[in-house]
């Protein structure tokens, strides 16, 4: 089975709720490595996707204590 990449974008100011939502998506995707290769996030939400300004989240750890 071919693995696909996932993309996450959310707009709005930085808040603990948005950070926790992003972390939840990223952590869940990482549990499904049989289906998902990498998770990319758009810098500044959908604007990042439109400008191809993506963040490879595989380099970052979700730290629930910081949220």
Biopython code that builds the backbone (N, CA, C, O; Angstrom):
import numpy as np
from Bio.PDB.StructureBuilder import StructureBuilder

atoms = [
    (1, "UNK", "N", (0.841, -1.181, 0.000)),
    (1, "UNK", "CA", (0.000, 0.000, 0.000)),
    (1, "UNK", "C", (0.887, 1.246, 0.000)),
    (1, "UNK", "O", (1.839, 1.340, 0.775)),
    (2, "UNK", "N", (0.570, 2.183, -0.860)),
    (2, "UNK", "CA", (1.319, 3.428, -0.939)),
    (2, "UNK", "C", (0.906, 4.360, 0.204)),
    (2, "UNK", "O", (-0.282, 4.546, 0.468)),
    (3, "UNK", "N", (1.898, 4.937, 0.872)),
    (3, "UNK", "CA", (1.610, 5.882, 1.951)),
    (3, "UNK", "C", (1.435, 7.274, 1.370)),
    (3, "UNK", "O", (2.101, 7.642, 0.402)),
    (4, "UNK", "N", (0.547, 8.034, 1.959)),
    (4, "UNK", "CA", (0.302, 9.409, 1.556)),
    (4, "UNK", "C", (0.787, 10.350, 2.643)),
    (4, "UNK", "O", (0.952, 9.956, 3.797)),
    (5, "UNK", "N", (1.010, 11.577, 2.264)),
    (5, "UNK", "CA", (1.318, 12.620, 3.231)),
    (5, "UNK", "C", (0.010, 13.259, 3.677)),
    (5, "UNK", "O", (-0.983, 13.232, 2.950)),
    (6, "UNK", "N", (0.017, 13.828, 4.866)),
    (6, "UNK", "CA", (-1.147, 14.535, 5.391)),
    (6, "UNK", "C", (-0.807, 16.020, 5.488)),
    (6, "UNK", "O", (0.355, 16.396, 5.646)),
    (7, "UNK", "N", (-1.832, 16.851, 5.393)),
    (7, "UNK", "CA", (-1.663, 18.300, 5.486)),
    (7, "UNK", "C", (-2.630, 18.842, 6.522)),
    (7, "UNK", "O", (-3.795, 18.447, 6.572)),
    (8, "UNK", "N", (-2.131, 19.755, 7.350)),
    (8, "UNK", "CA", (-2.939, 20.376, 8.396)),
    (8, "UNK", "C", (-2.802, 21.885, 8.286)),
    (8, "UNK", "O", (-1.694, 22.412, 8.187)),
    (9, "UNK", "N", (-3.935, 22.576, 8.303)),
    (9, "UNK", "CA", (-3.914, 24.041, 8.299)),
    (9, "UNK", "C", (-5.018, 24.544, 9.209)),
    (9, "UNK", "O", (-6.132, 24.021, 9.203)),
    (10, "UNK", "N", (-4.701, 25.553, 9.983)),
    (10, "UNK", "CA", (-5.695, 26.171, 10.846)),
    (10, "UNK", "C", (-5.351, 27.643, 10.943)),
    (10, "UNK", "O", (-4.180, 28.015, 11.031)),
    (11, "UNK", "N", (-6.366, 28.469, 10.926)),
    (11, "UNK", "CA", (-6.110, 29.907, 11.007)),
    (11, "UNK", "C", (-6.575, 30.434, 12.358)),
    (11, "UNK", "O", (-7.299, 29.766, 13.097)),
    (12, "UNK", "N", (-6.150, 31.615, 12.646)),
    (12, "UNK", "CA", (-6.474, 32.238, 13.919)),
    (12, "UNK", "C", (-5.210, 32.458, 14.724)),
    (12, "UNK", "O", (-4.144, 31.953, 14.373)),
    (13, "UNK", "N", (-5.329, 33.190, 15.769)),
    (13, "UNK", "CA", (-4.177, 33.468, 16.607)),
    (13, "UNK", "C", (-3.722, 32.236, 17.362)),
    (13, "UNK", "O", (-4.475, 31.277, 17.528)),
    (14, "UNK", "N", (-2.501, 32.275, 17.809)),
    (14, "UNK", "CA", (-1.942, 31.158, 18.568)),
    (14, "UNK", "C", (-2.613, 31.111, 19.938)),
    (14, "UNK", "O", (-2.570, 32.072, 20.704)),
    (15, "UNK", "N", (-3.233, 29.967, 20.224)),
    (15, "UNK", "CA", (-3.851, 29.759, 21.533)),
    (15, "UNK", "C", (-3.555, 28.332, 21.978)),
    (15, "UNK", "O", (-3.135, 27.497, 21.177)),
    (16, "UNK", "N", (-3.770, 28.066, 23.231)),
    (16, "UNK", "CA", (-3.569, 26.714, 23.748)),
    (16, "UNK", "C", (-4.516, 25.721, 23.071)),
    (16, "UNK", "O", (-4.151, 24.566, 22.851)),
    (17, "UNK", "N", (-5.731, 26.167, 22.742)),
    (17, "UNK", "CA", (-6.708, 25.292, 22.094)),
    (17, "UNK", "C", (-6.252, 24.926, 20.689)),
    (17, "UNK", "O", (-6.309, 23.758, 20.306)),
    (18, "UNK", "N", (-5.800, 25.908, 19.918)),
    (18, "UNK", "CA", (-5.308, 25.633, 18.566)),
    (18, "UNK", "C", (-4.077, 24.752, 18.624)),
    (18, "UNK", "O", (-3.947, 23.819, 17.832)),
    (19, "UNK", "N", (-3.172, 25.032, 19.547)),
    (19, "UNK", "CA", (-1.975, 24.205, 19.686)),
    (19, "UNK", "C", (-2.342, 22.762, 20.033)),
    (19, "UNK", "O", (-1.753, 21.827, 19.489)),
    (20, "UNK", "N", (-3.295, 22.577, 20.921)),
    (20, "UNK", "CA", (-3.711, 21.234, 21.310)),
    (20, "UNK", "C", (-4.386, 20.517, 20.149)),
    (20, "UNK", "O", (-4.198, 19.313, 19.974)),
    (21, "UNK", "N", (-5.168, 21.237, 19.355)),
    (21, "UNK", "CA", (-5.813, 20.639, 18.187)),
    (21, "UNK", "C", (-4.768, 20.180, 17.179)),
    (21, "UNK", "O", (-4.846, 19.063, 16.667)),
    (22, "UNK", "N", (-3.809, 21.023, 16.899)),
    (22, "UNK", "CA", (-2.741, 20.672, 15.957)),
    (22, "UNK", "C", (-1.967, 19.465, 16.476)),
    (22, "UNK", "O", (-1.672, 18.541, 15.717)),
    (23, "UNK", "N", (-1.644, 19.469, 17.738)),
    (23, "UNK", "CA", (-0.894, 18.361, 18.338)),
    (23, "UNK", "C", (-1.689, 17.067, 18.245)),
    (23, "UNK", "O", (-1.120, 16.009, 17.977)),
    (24, "UNK", "N", (-2.988, 17.140, 18.462)),
    (24, "UNK", "CA", (-3.833, 15.956, 18.369)),
    (24, "UNK", "C", (-3.839, 15.367, 16.970)),
    (24, "UNK", "O", (-3.754, 14.150, 16.803)),
    (25, "UNK", "N", (-3.938, 16.224, 15.966)),
    (25, "UNK", "CA", (-3.910, 15.762, 14.572)),
    (25, "UNK", "C", (-2.568, 15.118, 14.252)),
    (25, "UNK", "O", (-2.514, 14.035, 13.670)),
    (26, "UNK", "N", (-1.498, 15.783, 14.633)),
    (26, "UNK", "CA", (-0.146, 15.291, 14.331)),
    (26, "UNK", "C", (0.129, 13.979, 15.053)),
    (26, "UNK", "O", (0.638, 13.034, 14.450)),
    (27, "UNK", "N", (-0.205, 13.913, 16.343)),
    (27, "UNK", "CA", (0.028, 12.683, 17.108)),
    (27, "UNK", "C", (-0.784, 11.516, 16.547)),
    (27, "UNK", "O", (-0.283, 10.394, 16.461)),
    (28, "UNK", "N", (-2.018, 11.773, 16.172)),
    (28, "UNK", "CA", (-2.856, 10.702, 15.614)),
    (28, "UNK", "C", (-2.303, 10.218, 14.290)),
    (28, "UNK", "O", (-2.260, 9.014, 14.036)),
    (29, "UNK", "N", (-1.882, 11.134, 13.450)),
    (29, "UNK", "CA", (-1.304, 10.749, 12.159)),
    (29, "UNK", "C", (-0.040, 9.919, 12.361)),
    (29, "UNK", "O", (0.202, 8.967, 11.619)),
    (30, "UNK", "N", (0.752, 10.267, 13.346)),
    (30, "UNK", "CA", (1.995, 9.529, 13.617)),
    (30, "UNK", "C", (1.729, 8.105, 14.086)),
    (30, "UNK", "O", (2.601, 7.245, 13.966)),
    (31, "UNK", "N", (0.552, 7.844, 14.612)),
    (31, "UNK", "CA", (0.195, 6.490, 15.037)),
    (31, "UNK", "C", (-0.180, 5.604, 13.851)),
    (31, "UNK", "O", (-0.307, 4.388, 13.998)),
    (32, "UNK", "N", (-0.357, 6.207, 12.686)),
    (32, "UNK", "CA", (-0.789, 5.468, 11.500)),
    (32, "UNK", "C", (0.277, 5.525, 10.416)),
    (32, "UNK", "O", (0.002, 5.876, 9.268)),
    (33, "UNK", "N", (1.495, 5.175, 10.801)),
    (33, "UNK", "CA", (2.614, 5.238, 9.857)),
    (33, "UNK", "C", (2.486, 4.228, 8.725)),
    (33, "UNK", "O", (3.203, 4.316, 7.729)),
    (34, "UNK", "N", (1.582, 3.278, 8.873)),
    (34, "UNK", "CA", (1.346, 2.335, 7.785)),
    (34, "UNK", "C", (0.590, 2.991, 6.632)),
    (34, "UNK", "O", (0.597, 2.479, 5.512)),
    (35, "UNK", "N", (-0.074, 4.142, 6.907)),
    (35, "UNK", "CA", (-0.864, 4.837, 5.894)),
    (35, "UNK", "C", (-0.370, 6.250, 5.606)),
    (35, "UNK", "O", (-0.534, 6.762, 4.499)),
    (36, "UNK", "N", (0.240, 6.880, 6.620)),
    (36, "UNK", "CA", (0.647, 8.282, 6.493)),
    (36, "UNK", "C", (2.155, 8.385, 6.591)),
    (36, "UNK", "O", (2.759, 7.930, 7.563)),
    (37, "UNK", "N", (2.758, 8.987, 5.578)),
    (37, "UNK", "CA", (4.205, 9.148, 5.541)),
    (37, "UNK", "C", (4.636, 10.317, 6.421)),
    (37, "UNK", "O", (5.275, 10.114, 7.454)),
    (38, "UNK", "N", (4.298, 11.516, 6.026)),
    (38, "UNK", "CA", (4.662, 12.717, 6.784)),
    (38, "UNK", "C", (3.434, 13.592, 6.963)),
    (38, "UNK", "O", (2.469, 13.504, 6.205)),
    (39, "UNK", "N", (3.493, 14.433, 7.978)),
    (39, "UNK", "CA", (2.436, 15.415, 8.211)),
    (39, "UNK", "C", (3.041, 16.789, 7.999)),
    (39, "UNK", "O", (4.028, 17.157, 8.637)),
    (40, "UNK", "N", (2.443, 17.529, 7.106)),
    (40, "UNK", "CA", (2.877, 18.893, 6.832)),
    (40, "UNK", "C", (1.823, 19.855, 7.354)),
    (40, "UNK", "O", (0.629, 19.558, 7.321)),
    (41, "UNK", "N", (2.269, 21.002, 7.833)),
    (41, "UNK", "CA", (1.368, 22.064, 8.269)),
    (41, "UNK", "C", (1.637, 23.295, 7.419)),
    (41, "UNK", "O", (2.776, 23.566, 7.038)),
    (42, "UNK", "N", (0.595, 24.024, 7.131)),
    (42, "UNK", "CA", (0.751, 25.263, 6.374)),
    (42, "UNK", "C", (1.135, 26.395, 7.307)),
    (42, "UNK", "O", (0.462, 26.650, 8.305)),
    (43, "UNK", "N", (2.219, 27.068, 6.973)),
    (43, "UNK", "CA", (2.613, 28.236, 7.775)),
    (43, "UNK", "C", (1.557, 29.315, 7.561)),
    (43, "UNK", "O", (1.265, 29.682, 6.422)),
    (44, "UNK", "N", (0.997, 29.814, 8.627)),
    (44, "UNK", "CA", (-0.093, 30.781, 8.586)),
    (44, "UNK", "C", (-1.347, 30.193, 7.959)),
    (44, "UNK", "O", (-2.066, 30.876, 7.229)),
    (45, "UNK", "N", (-1.602, 28.923, 8.247)),
    (45, "UNK", "CA", (-2.837, 28.280, 7.816)),
    (45, "UNK", "C", (-2.864, 27.992, 6.322)),
    (45, "UNK", "O", (-1.864, 27.574, 5.739)),
    (46, "UNK", "N", (-4.010, 28.219, 5.718)),
    (46, "UNK", "CA", (-4.187, 27.901, 4.306)),
    (46, "UNK", "C", (-3.289, 28.760, 3.417)),
    (46, "UNK", "O", (-2.976, 28.364, 2.294)),
    (47, "UNK", "N", (-2.874, 29.921, 3.901)),
    (47, "UNK", "CA", (-1.955, 30.778, 3.141)),
    (47, "UNK", "C", (-0.658, 30.021, 2.866)),
    (47, "UNK", "O", (-0.069, 30.158, 1.794)),
    (48, "UNK", "N", (-0.219, 29.231, 3.828)),
    (48, "UNK", "CA", (0.982, 28.426, 3.641)),
    (48, "UNK", "C", (0.815, 27.417, 2.520)),
    (48, "UNK", "O", (1.745, 27.170, 1.752)),
    (49, "UNK", "N", (-0.370, 26.837, 2.427)),
    (49, "UNK", "CA", (-0.635, 25.877, 1.344)),
    (49, "UNK", "C", (-0.627, 26.591, -0.005)),
    (49, "UNK", "O", (-0.035, 26.103, -0.968)),
    (50, "UNK", "N", (-1.270, 27.722, -0.069)),
    (50, "UNK", "CA", (-1.348, 28.465, -1.326)),
    (50, "UNK", "C", (0.022, 28.943, -1.790)),
    (50, "UNK", "O", (0.292, 29.005, -2.990)),
    (51, "UNK", "N", (0.883, 29.279, -0.835)),
    (51, "UNK", "CA", (2.226, 29.768, -1.162)),
    (51, "UNK", "C", (3.289, 28.656, -1.109)),
    (51, "UNK", "O", (4.482, 28.914, -1.266)),
    (52, "UNK", "N", (2.828, 27.414, -0.885)),
    (52, "UNK", "CA", (3.732, 26.273, -0.752)),
    (52, "UNK", "C", (4.777, 26.496, 0.342)),
    (52, "UNK", "O", (5.936, 26.106, 0.203)),
    (53, "UNK", "N", (4.349, 27.124, 1.418)),
    (53, "UNK", "CA", (5.189, 27.366, 2.586)),
    (53, "UNK", "C", (4.747, 26.388, 3.672)),
    (53, "UNK", "O", (3.900, 26.702, 4.509)),
    (54, "UNK", "N", (5.340, 25.196, 3.636)),
    (54, "UNK", "CA", (4.913, 24.114, 4.507)),
    (54, "UNK", "C", (5.955, 23.791, 5.563)),
    (54, "UNK", "O", (7.153, 23.984, 5.356)),
    (55, "UNK", "N", (5.484, 23.301, 6.687)),
    (55, "UNK", "CA", (6.346, 22.886, 7.793)),
    (55, "UNK", "C", (6.269, 21.367, 7.884)),
    (55, "UNK", "O", (5.179, 20.803, 7.974)),
    (56, "UNK", "N", (7.407, 20.711, 7.860)),
    (56, "UNK", "CA", (7.467, 19.262, 8.044)),
    (56, "UNK", "C", (7.423, 19.002, 9.542)),
    (56, "UNK", "O", (8.404, 19.243, 10.246)),
    (57, "UNK", "N", (6.287, 18.512, 10.033)),
    (57, "UNK", "CA", (6.119, 18.349, 11.483)),
    (57, "UNK", "C", (6.863, 17.146, 12.040)),
    (57, "UNK", "O", (6.895, 16.956, 13.256)),
    (58, "UNK", "N", (7.458, 16.336, 11.187)),
    (58, "UNK", "CA", (8.193, 15.170, 11.698)),
    (58, "UNK", "C", (9.436, 15.590, 12.483)),
    (58, "UNK", "O", (10.005, 14.787, 13.222)),
    (59, "UNK", "N", (9.846, 16.813, 12.327)),
    (59, "UNK", "CA", (11.007, 17.327, 13.061)),
    (59, "UNK", "C", (10.656, 17.841, 14.447)),
    (59, "UNK", "O", (11.531, 18.043, 15.289)),
    (60, "UNK", "N", (9.362, 18.050, 14.675)),
    (60, "UNK", "CA", (8.909, 18.660, 15.925)),
    (60, "UNK", "C", (8.196, 17.649, 16.804)),
    (60, "UNK", "O", (7.556, 16.719, 16.315)),
    (61, "UNK", "N", (8.316, 17.844, 18.096)),
    (61, "UNK", "CA", (7.604, 17.002, 19.046)),
    (61, "UNK", "C", (6.428, 17.792, 19.607)),
    (61, "UNK", "O", (6.525, 19.000, 19.823)),
    (62, "UNK", "N", (5.336, 17.109, 19.836)),
    (62, "UNK", "CA", (4.197, 17.730, 20.514)),
    (62, "UNK", "C", (4.441, 17.615, 22.003)),
    (62, "UNK", "O", (4.623, 16.514, 22.523)),
    (63, "UNK", "N", (4.446, 18.714, 22.673)),
    (63, "UNK", "CA", (4.651, 18.727, 24.117)),
    (63, "UNK", "C", (3.368, 19.186, 24.764)),
    (63, "UNK", "O", (3.098, 20.386, 24.823)),
    (64, "UNK", "N", (2.582, 18.264, 25.246)),
    (64, "UNK", "CA", (1.277, 18.580, 25.840)),
    (64, "UNK", "C", (1.430, 19.461, 27.078)),
    (64, "UNK", "O", (0.513, 20.212, 27.411)),
    (65, "UNK", "N", (2.561, 19.383, 27.759)),
    (65, "UNK", "CA", (2.749, 20.198, 28.965)),
    (65, "UNK", "C", (2.844, 21.675, 28.617)),
    (65, "UNK", "O", (2.504, 22.532, 29.433)),
    (66, "UNK", "N", (3.307, 21.977, 27.402)),
    (66, "UNK", "CA", (3.466, 23.374, 27.016)),
    (66, "UNK", "C", (2.154, 23.986, 26.558)),
    (66, "UNK", "O", (2.035, 25.210, 26.513)),
    (67, "UNK", "N", (1.169, 23.169, 26.219)),
    (67, "UNK", "CA", (-0.100, 23.684, 25.706)),
    (67, "UNK", "C", (-0.961, 24.251, 26.804)),
    (67, "UNK", "O", (-2.065, 24.727, 26.539)),
]
sb = StructureBuilder()
sb.init_structure("model")
sb.init_model(0)
sb.init_chain("A")
sb.init_seg("    ")
for serial, (resi, resn, name, xyz) in enumerate(atoms, 1):
    if name == "N":
        sb.init_residue(resn, " ", resi, " ")
    sb.init_atom(name, np.array(xyz, "f"), 0.0, 1.0, " ", f" {name:<3s}", serial, name[0])
structure = sb.get_structure()
